[in-house]
Each structure stands twice: as C-alpha cells, then as structure tokens.
C-alpha cells in the first residue's frame, strides 16, 4: 500500500477530524492575513472538504487511474 493510499484511508476513517483541521487552518490563515484572502481560503476549504468526502467514498483520484490501479 502506497503512502497516498494510506492517507486516503486515514481521511476516510477520520473525515470529521480532517475537516475540522482544514477549517481551523483556514481560520488561522484568515486571522494572520487580516481576511485579505478570505474568498480564496473559503474556496480552498470547500475543495479540501470535497476531497475528504470523496476519500471516504473510496475515490479521491478524480477519475484517472494511477499506475497501480486497473484502467
């Protein structure tokens, strides 16, 4: 099992904690930058949450199989 597979498995098992970490990190970044990039941070948080959700479903690759996955 590759490290990427291990990360995907961890995200699937602990998605609530991962989402909380993403939210906290984004909030801290907003605080440090005075909210200057709040719209970009929000977009990044949404994309990260979507990725975490897909990881929980077993498909976080975006549809393209990797070198060790069947086509």
N, C-alpha and C positions, 0 to 999 in steps of 0.2 A: 504494500500500500504506500503510495507516494505521500509526501507531506501535504500536497494540495488536497488529496482525498481525506487525509486526517483532519485538516482544517474544516473542510465541508461537513464531515461527520460531526465535529465538535459544534459547529454552528447550528446544525440541525438538532442536536441534543440540547443545546443551551441558547436557543434563539432569543428568549426573553432577556437573558443577561447580555448577549451581544448587542441587541437593540438598545438596551439601557446604556451600554458603554458608548455606542455611536451618538446617542442623544447627549450624554454628558460631555463627550469630547467636542461636539459641535457647539454646545452651550459655552464651554470654556473658551473655545476659539472666538466665538462672538464676543465674549466678555473681554478678552485680550485685545481684540481689534476694534472695540467700541461699536460693534454691529456693522462695521463698514462693508463686510462681505456676507451679511445675513442671508440674502437671497441665494447666493452660491452655496453657503453652508446648508441651507434648507434643502436645496436640490441634491447635494451630496448625501445628506442624511436619508432622503427618500430613496435614492438609488441603493444605498447600503442596506436599508430595510428590505427593499425588493430582493436584493441578492441573498440576504439572510433567509427570507421566506422561500426563495427557490431552492436554497441549500437544504432546507428542511424537507422539501418535496423530493430531493434526490437528483435534481437537475439544476446546477448552477453554471453550466458551461455555455449557455447561450445558444445551444442547438448544434454546435460544431463538435464532433467527437475528437477527443485527444488521441495521441499516438498509441495509447494502451487501451483504447475503448473501441468496441466494434462500430463499424460505419453503418 
